[in-house]
Amino acid sequence: MLIDFKEKRPVERYFLLAETVVPRPIAWIATQGEVLNLAPFSFFTPLSSEPPTMIVSIGHRSDGTPKDTLRNLRETKKCMIALIDETHFEAMHFSSKELGPAESEAELFEIPTQEVIEGYPPMPQGIKVAFFCNYLQEVDLQGSNTIPVIVEIKHLYLDEQIITDREKIKVEFEAIARVGRGYATLDQTLKVPVIP
């Protein structure tokens, strides 16, 4: 089967991408506006190691206005991006609910947070991996209903419990990702083949 994307509506293209580009890491992004905003995004990935950057595609609210994450990033230029494990799975999923700009997911869903770096939004307590980033630029993706935003990584937080080798900074962490329309963990490690 060969699918011509020109013949598909944007929502159909979204689900085709969601079903085939797997797994997709989840960026649980905290930004500070009128209140602390905490929202998950699965169209997200590392972009470059020099400069150290990631890209996240941010859609709009149901009324067409920018999501709080985008508005806050534009105004404050700071965010915290957490990867999640099963401990935070339910809270992360609940935080996808659309709220008004004066409503905080952290407050509504009773997600305790902690300040890690002054000047950056706090992260949910118990997070194992978090990136503290600065807004770098937006990508003008003509015809898109989403805004790809590039953020530069300034700091990486790793919980001491997941570090297996301090010298080489190796970690063991069971992150949750989007797989199709659902969620999954990567619970099988494959042996790396030797190149002849």
N, C-alpha and C positions, 0 to 999 in steps of 0.2 A: 504494500500500500504506500503510495506517495501522496502526501497531503500538501496542497497548495495553500499557504497561509493567506494569500490574497482572497481566497474564497471563504475564509473563516472570520467570524466576528471576533472582536477583541476578547470577549469572555471565553470563547472557545479556544483561542490561542493560549490564554492564560492556563486553562485546564490541561491543554496538551503539553505545555511546558512543565506544569506542576507534576504531571504524571510521568514525564520522561527524564527530567533533570533531577536525579535523586542520588543521595540524599541532599537536601538543602539545609545548611545550618540556620539556626534561628538567632537573630539579633534581638535581644531583649533590651530596648534602648530607653534610658532615662534621660530626660531633659528637664530643665527648670524653666517654668514660665510663671504664670500667676500662681500655680501650684506645681508640685512634682508630677510630671507625666511619665508613665511607664507603659511602653507598648512593644509588642513583638512584630518582627518583620522576617519573612522567609526568602524574599528576593534580596539576598545579601551574600557577600563573599569577600575574601581578601583580594586586593587588587595589585599591590606591589610591595616589595620589601624596601625599595629605595625610590622615593620616600615611602616609609611604612604607612600604607593606606588600605582602606576597605571602602567598598561601595555598597550602598543600600538604596533600594528603589522605594520611594515613599509615594503612596497614592494620595487621594483627596478624601475628605469627609463625604458622607452621603449627600450633603447639600452642595458639594462642589468646591467648598473652601479648603485651604491647606490644612492638613492634619496638624495637631498640636506639636508633634515631633518636629515637623519641618519648620513651622513658625518659630518654635523655641530655638532650634538650631540656627536659623537665620539671625535671630536677635542676640543670643548669648554666645554663639560659636563654640559651645561645649556640649559634650554628651558622654555618657557611660554606656558601653555595650557589653552585656553579660551573655555568656553561653550558659545553658541550663542543663541540669540533670533532673532525675525524677523527683528530687526534693522540691523543686520549684515548678514542676510541670503544670499542676492545677492552677496556681497563681498566675503563671505566664499565660495560660489559655484564657482565664477569666479577664486578664488585662487587655485582651483584644476587643472587648466591648467598647463601642463608641460612646464616649462621655463628652460633656461640655468642657470648655477650657478652664472653668473654675472648679471642676471635679477632678480629684486625684485617684488614680487606680490604687495607689499605695494605701490611701485612706479607706476607700470604699471596700477593698478586698482584704484589708488588714494585713498588708505586706510590710513587715518591719524593715527599715533601711538603716544603713550606717554610712557616715562620711568616711571616705578613704583618703581623698586628696582635696585639700582646700581649693575652692573655686570651681570644682566639678560637681555635677549632680551626685547624690548618694547612690549606693547600690543596695539591692535587697540583701538582707543579712543571710549569711550562709552560702553565698555565691562562691563557686570554686575558680572561675575564670572570668576576668573582666578587663576590658580595654577602656582607657580614658583617652578621649579623642577630641580634636579640634576640627571644626567645620573648615573644609578646604575649598571646595567649589561644587557647583551643580553642573550637570551635563544637560545641554539643550537637546533633548531627544524629540525632534519634531514629530508631531502627530501623536505623541504619547500622553496618556492620562496619568502617568506617574513621573516623578522627578527623581532621577538618579543623583544621589548626593555622595560625594567623596569626602571621607573624613581621614585625618591624619592621626595615627596612633602616637600618643605621647608617653603613655605608661601602660604596662601590662601587670595586672594583679593575678597572682597564683596563690591559691590556698596551700599552705605548707603540706597538708595531708595528701595532695595529689602528686607532689614532686617525688619521683622515683630516683632521680640522679641530679643532685644539686650542681655538680660540675658542668655537665652537658645540658642541664636544664631540660630533663625529660619528664613528662607528666603522664599519668594514667587517669583518664577522665572519661566517663560514660555520658557523653553529650546526647541530648535529644535533638532530632532533626525532623524536618518535614519530609515525608515520603509519600508522593502523590497527594491525596487530600487528607491523609492521616499523619501520625507521628510514629517514630521508631527510634531505637537506639542501635548502635553498631555493636552487636554482641559477638561477632566472629572476626578474629584477626587472621588474615591469610599470610602464609610464608612468602617472603619476597623471592621470586625466582632469580637464579644466578644467570647473568647475561653471558652467553658463550663467547 
